[in-house]
Amino acid sequence: METVFPLTAIYNTLERRAKPRFECAYPAVVRGIDSAGARFEERATLANLSYGGLYLQMACRVDSKRPLFVMVRFPNTPPTLIALRGPIVRSESKPDGHYGLAIRLESHRFL
């Protein structure tokens, strides 16, 4: 007997992003304004990066739509430092007390 999968099951397993996503675990420094309205600078971990956005994890709570400035050092030879800027499009609470932030990239610059 042939197994038939519902279309939604197949659709949910396919990659729907237009650009590939690079999974990583690189240290980053994030600057911005937190949910209390105070300026902050914090160390974070870049979890993935694509042409149009990035996802990072950090301890500071920041509201969606706030712009952030992120600096990441890629460990290639020689190391590459890149500055990224964009608004938060999604903020989610993690079980360990950290926050996951999805950021839409508006600009980048190699330093």
C-alpha positions as CSV (number, residue, x, y, z in Angstrom):
1,M,0.0,0.0,0.0
2,E,1.4,3.4,-1.0
3,T,1.8,6.0,1.8
4,V,0.3,9.4,1.0
5,F,1.6,12.5,2.8
6,P,-0.6,15.5,3.1
7,L,0.6,18.5,1.1
8,T,1.1,20.5,4.3
9,A,3.6,17.9,5.6
10,I,5.7,18.2,2.5
11,Y,5.5,22.0,2.3
12,N,6.6,22.3,5.9
13,T,9.8,20.2,5.3
14,L,10.9,22.2,2.3
15,E,13.3,25.2,2.6
16,R,11.2,28.3,1.8
17,R,14.0,30.9,2.0
18,A,15.0,32.6,-1.2
19,K,18.7,32.8,-0.1
20,P,20.8,30.2,1.6
21,R,21.4,30.5,5.4
22,F,24.9,29.9,6.8
23,E,24.7,28.2,10.2
24,C,27.5,29.3,12.6
25,A,28.4,30.0,16.3
26,Y,30.5,33.2,16.1
27,P,31.0,35.7,18.9
28,A,29.4,39.1,18.2
29,V,29.1,42.5,19.9
30,V,25.7,44.1,19.8
31,R,24.8,47.8,20.4
32,G,21.4,49.3,20.6
33,I,18.6,50.4,23.0
34,D,17.1,47.8,25.2
35,S,13.4,47.4,26.1
36,A,13.8,49.8,29.1
37,G,15.0,52.6,26.7
38,A,18.7,52.4,27.9
39,R,21.7,52.2,25.6
40,F,23.6,48.9,25.8
41,E,26.6,47.0,24.4
42,E,26.6,43.3,24.9
43,R,28.4,40.2,23.8
44,A,26.2,37.8,21.8
45,T,26.4,34.6,19.6
46,L,25.6,34.8,15.9
47,A,23.7,31.6,15.2
48,N,23.1,32.1,11.4
49,L,23.5,34.6,8.7
50,S,22.0,35.0,5.2
51,Y,22.0,37.6,2.5
52,G,19.0,39.3,4.0
53,G,19.2,38.7,7.7
54,L,20.8,37.1,10.8
55,Y,19.8,35.4,14.0
56,L,21.7,35.8,17.2
57,Q,21.3,34.9,20.9
58,M,22.0,37.3,23.8
59,A,21.0,38.0,27.4
60,C,19.5,41.5,26.9
61,R,15.8,41.9,26.1
62,V,15.2,44.1,23.1
63,D,11.8,44.9,21.6
64,S,11.0,44.1,18.0
65,K,11.5,46.8,15.3
66,R,14.4,48.4,17.3
67,P,17.5,48.8,15.1
68,L,20.7,47.1,16.3
69,F,24.3,47.4,15.3
70,V,26.2,44.1,15.3
71,M,29.9,43.5,14.9
72,V,31.1,39.9,14.0
73,R,34.6,38.6,13.6
74,F,34.8,35.7,11.2
75,P,37.6,33.3,12.1
76,N,39.1,32.9,8.7
77,T,42.7,33.8,7.8
78,P,43.1,36.7,8.2
79,P,40.1,37.3,10.5
80,T,37.4,39.4,8.9
81,L,35.4,42.0,10.9
82,I,32.1,43.0,9.6
83,A,29.6,45.6,10.9
84,L,25.9,44.8,10.3
85,R,22.9,47.0,10.9
86,G,19.1,46.4,10.9
87,P,15.8,46.2,12.8
88,I,14.7,43.3,14.9
89,V,11.9,41.5,13.1
90,R,11.4,38.8,15.8
91,S,12.4,38.4,19.4
92,E,11.8,35.2,21.3
93,S,12.5,34.1,24.9
94,K,14.7,31.1,25.4
95,P,14.4,28.5,28.3
96,D,17.9,29.5,29.5
97,G,16.9,33.1,30.0
98,H,18.5,34.4,26.8
99,Y,16.7,35.9,23.8
100,G,16.8,34.9,20.2
101,L,16.7,37.9,17.8
102,A,16.0,37.8,14.1
103,I,17.3,40.9,12.4
104,R,16.7,42.1,8.8
105,L,19.9,43.4,7.3
106,E,19.7,46.9,6.0
107,S,23.4,47.6,5.7
108,H,26.8,46.0,6.2
109,R,30.4,47.1,6.0
110,F,33.8,45.3,6.2
111,L,36.1,46.9,8.8
